Amino acid sequence: MDAPAVVVSVRITASEDDVGRQLAALVDPVAAQPGCRRCQLLRDAARPEQVTILEEWETRSDMERHFRSQEVWRLLLAAELSAEPPEFRIDTLASSEGLEAVARSRSTDRGRA
């Protein structure tokens, strides 16, 4: 059985554009690390000062190796500049579905509409 994927998200309230640029500069180096499935920087449309770096890792050991990297040190330094307490989350994904889940639900629901 494959190890479950791990998703790491860190939300920072960037009172200065410099913090957002620091986070944006982490995306490509993190994405190039072994075991990284994706790394994205997201900005909240309702609160543009809130930025989230979202990482998905093949395994927990990939994530833990990443936590010892220079990029995480830079992320922690950026989090120190957050105008509000930063939010760190680590979620383990046991399964993942796509559009087929919506299609399955809609086909089951047709008789009730």
BELGI-V578568 format. One record per helix or strand of 2 or more residues. SS is the DSSP state (A for helix, B for strand). FROM is the first residue (numbers start at 0). LEN is the number of residues. Records with the same first field share a line. If there is no record, write none. Layout:
SS=FROM-LEN ; FROM-LEN
This chain:
B=4-9 ; 35-8 ; 49-8 ; 86-7
A=16-15 ; 59-8 ; 69-11 ; 98-14
